[in-house]
Each structure stands twice: as structure tokens, then as C-alpha cells.
């Protein structure tokens, strides 16, 4: 089904955007160390959630395949 691919692509794209944003924040030279730290931790938390979302989605898809 196309919707399954769309959902998968959306989850992966979201994770890639977060990774890119984290890289950008780490390379900033204008922010203070505290600002960079706060932004980095927030992004890492979002990345952790994105990983969990992808893992949950993959588990769901695998169970659906087994049921067919």
C-alpha cells in the first residue's frame, strides 16, 4: 500500500531533518556553549523519539506481514 510507504518515508525524513539540525547546531559559532548545549539536548531527545517511532512502525509492519 502506498500509505505505508508514505508513513515510512515521513518518519525517516523527519529523523534526517533532526540529524541535520543537530549537526548545524553543533557547528554554530555564534551561540554560547549553554545555548548550544540546550539546543543539542532538545534535538537529541527528539531524535530518540524519532528512533522509537521508526522502531514501533517497523514492528507494526512486520506483524502485519506475518498475519497475511
N, C-alpha and C positions, 0 to 999 in steps of 0.2 A: 504494500500500500504506500502511496505517495506521502500520506500524512506521517507515517512512521519515519520516513527518510527526512521529512521536513523538521520534525521534532528533534531527531538526532543531529541534524546539521545545525539547528539553532543552539542546542546545548554545547556542541563543540565550538561553534563560533563565539559564543559567549565566553567560554573558557579562554580561547585565544585572545579575545579582546582584553580580558583581565590580565593575562600574562604580558601582553604588550604594554598595558598601562603600568603594571608593576615595573617593567624594565625602564619605561620612561621616567617614572618617579625616582628610581634608583640612580638614574643618570643625570637628574636635575642638579644644577649647581647653584640655583638661586634660592632654594628653600633651606631653612635651617635644619639642623640634624633632627630636632624634635618634630618638625613638620614632616620631614621625610619618613621618620620612624612611624608617626601616626598614620600617614597615608599608606605606608607599606604594610603595616599590620592590618589595616582595614581591607586592603586588597588581598592579602594572604587569607584572611577569613572568608572573603567572597570566593576566592579560588578553591578553598577547602569545600565550601558549599557546592560549587560548580562540579568538583570531582565527585562528591556524594550524589549529586543529581544524575550525572552520567552513569555512575555505577548502579544506581537504582533503576535507571532506564534500561540499561543493558540486562540487568537481572529480569526485569519485566519482559523484555523482548525474548530472552532465552526461554522463559517459562511458557510464553505464548507459542513458541516454535515447538516445544516439547508436547504441548497439548493438541497440536494439529496432527 
